[in-house]
Each structure stands twice: as C-alpha cells, then as structure tokens.
Amino acid sequence: MSMPTSTTASTNTSSNDPQRVRLPITVVIPVKNEERNLPKCLARLGRFAEVVVVDSGSTDRTEAIARESGAEYLHFQWDGRFPKKRNWVLLNRKFNTPWVLFLDADEYIPQSFVDELAATLPTTSHDGFWIHYSNYFMGRELRHGSPMRKLALIKVGAGLYERIDENEWSKLDMEVHEHPVLPGTQGALTATIEHNDYKGIHAYIARHNDYSSWESARYSKLMSTPDAWEHFTSIQRKKYRSLAKWWLAPAYFAHSYVIKRGFLDGATGLIFAILKAIYFFQIRLKIIERQASLRSGK
C-alpha cells in the first residue's frame, strides 16, 4: 500500500486562562466533503491538545476549513486493504497525548462533556470510554427511541479497530460499524455529544444505502469465518445472528418506536423509526440477493 501523504497546519494555541487547561486528548475527525458540518464541529474543540482532520479526497472546502481552523490536516487514500482511515491514523501518526477521541464531522462537543473529561481522565484505569449521543433528525432532537453510543475515546496504544478483510467487496474507506478491540476495561461517560447532520434526508438515505451493502457483505464473510466473532460484544453477536431474519426490521421498529417510546417524538420520531427499520430490511434483501448470486455462480 502506498502511504498517504500528510500536510500539517499550525496547531491551535493554548488558552491563557489557567482554568481552561488543554485536555490531553487528540481529536481525530475522519472526513470527506464535510464543509457543511465541519466548521461547527471544529469550533467546539478549543480545550483539546490537538485536532487532526483526516480527509479522503474532499472536493469541497473541507481542506480549507480544516487549515483555517489551525487543525492538522492529513490526506488519506485507501487502496481497498487494511488499514482504513481510523486504523491508519493509529498506526502511522505519532501521538503527543495519551488519549485519542474519534469524532465525526456531524458531532459537536458541549461544555458539559469537556468538563466530565477533565474530571474523569486523570484518575481512570480504563483503556476506553463509551460515549452517548443526543441524536437530532430533521432539525429536531430525538429524546426517545433507541439510544446511540460508540466506543470512541481510547487510550493511545491500547488497541485498534477490529480488522476486517474487505478486499474487493467494500467501498467504505472508514471504519463505520467496526469497534475498537481493547484488552483493558471500558467505562462510560454520562455527558452526551450532539449528533446533528446538516446534509439532509438525501444524504441520510444514500449513506444508509452504502452501509446496508457493507453490512450484507460483512455478514457473508462472517458466516465463513467464525474466528472473526472472537472479539464481538454480546450486542454485536446478537445483531449479526439476526441480520438475515425476516423479523429484525419490524422488531427494531417495535423496540424503538413503542418500547423505547419513540412515538413521543411525534412525526419526526415515526419517520426516523421507519427509515431505520427500512435500513435493516435492505440489509436482509441484500443478503438474500448475495446468497442467490453465489448459488447461481454469478
């Protein structure tokens, strides 16, 4: 694999306020064509020691926005093999902080989250932290339904995102549904990060069409490589055992919209639950299509 080139802009200057000491965390933001979301994301990161934007060929103003903010800018070009974007950064960049936080461009950090990090990290023995998100959809915060969380804050050197053989079948250059594999314990932060994509419904549906294709291809690989289940969480095992089942999409809808009271979010909650159920239905259809193609030799 030919190594991606990198260019570094000057890093953000330290605050003169002694009460606002920089957090010993490098924020890494993987991007492609994120000029809509990136400015707000970067504007919330003044308390972090380093900010790195990893770009895989944006054609909009993403690069200029990153440089103007003072963030470090890295260019990444994926060749279809390991590593993808997040693992590439972990393997090839020298970190000057003990922690790295992976943040998407449509995720925005509030002051309460920064304050909790400052209070928690100095004494923790964990290798990573699960982060919860306040999810916005169609301009409205969804206060109910299935919660969103990710293992996005990890200790540098503690581990990598799970390695998946994606040669020839994947077009996603970033770890999307992969999780970090950490040998040590993991904690959970209580303050939430705002997740709010400003690109609209078209981008939302297109993104989930790509994700469903990826999930169906990964399902097929998992069925032939049982060793890959070794590091799965119980939730992951349950998910992949259910992806091809006819009942998964309606079960998700019932759980999110009824049991988790997504109906309290009104019409927006209903639309969100329907689209997520359709997403799981798409995965099942693509699994069926792939299996039929394999049987016919096409």
Order of alpha helices (4+ residues) and beta strands (2+ residues): beta-beta-alpha-beta-alpha-beta-alpha-beta-beta-alpha-beta-beta-beta-beta-beta-beta-alpha-alpha-alpha-alpha
